[in-house]
Amino acid sequence: MDRHTEIRSFTLVAEKGSFAAAALAEGVTPVVMGRRLDALERRLGVKLMHRSTRGLTLTDLGEQFLEQCRQLLREFDAIETGISAGRTVVRGHLVVSAPAAFGRRHVAPHAPAFKALHPELRMSFNFTDSVVDLVREGYDMAIRIGEVTDPNYVAVRLYPNRRVVCGTPGYFERHGVPRVPEDLARYNCLAFNLQGGQQRGWSFMRDGRLFAVRVDGDLDCNDGELLYGWVKQGLGIGWRSTWEIQAELKRGELVTVLDEFAVPSYDIQAVYPQQRYLPAKVRRFIDHVKAIYNTPGYWEGGAA
């Protein structure tokens, strides 16, 4: 039996005046309370209480010990309260990576409100379409779009997302609608060229199997937001995430094609290195953005 339990039980018996009342408050039997007091007296080698049919009385040493126990328990409770409160204080330096366009539009705007909740926290962001090594480059976490396969990382889904082929209604009126992914060879595909993106092609699913189609076009770049702008201008078609085009789809400014071949899950995820204890600053920021992303109407521009 631990010393803390013995001391708390002794104090409770002394304050309640009986084993029965103390046992009721503790949620145990009077016999258990008696055994705890017996164990405490044996360990200390002193008599703390006189017990009789008329009740309980403290010995002189018991009176002294009771005051010391009360002080000790107050200090113990204060320590526990301080530790628990400390868990709610988010402090330190949070370093976050995210894709460039996504970070500008859906991470950075939410940082001030989070910072206001946690004034002792410092935050740094790096928005890049390159995939960074979180551990080697000193990041606490990243927000990424798509599957996370590195077993050294933990991924938390923030919001469902897919990658779809899209373009303006005018573009498809002029050039026709592709029926199967292989038809994309006849279209001006505005592709991403960073880290071999265009060379790998655009990914699709058919009969439960993933496959890629090589695409070509007269415009490519390493900036996803620029590609998004070109697609909206009707200069070609793009392979974009649904998070990026929800407002345009709702307004009819863009339409999707080949939806039956779309990869089913290309989710928005928070990623952090495997670790025994997740820092509060990471956990709270993940919760913060996840709640925002799941606000009804957010992706269509209906939520602040």
Secondary structure, 3 states (H helix, E strand, C coil): CCHHHHHHHHHHHHHHCCHHHHHHHHCCCHHHHHHHHHHHHHHHCCCCEEEECCEEEECHHHHHHHHHHHHHHHHHHHHHHHHHHHHHCCCEEEEEEECHHHHHHHCHHHHHHHHHHCCCEEEEEEECCCCCCCCCCCCCEEEEECCCCCCCEEEEEEECCCEEEEECHHHHHHHCCCCCHHHHHHCCECEECHHHHHHHCEEEEECCEEEEECCCCCCEECCHHHHHHHHHCCCCEEEEEHHHHHHHHHHCCCEEECHHHCCCCCCEEEEEECCCCCCHHHHHHHHHHHHHHCCCCHHHCCCC
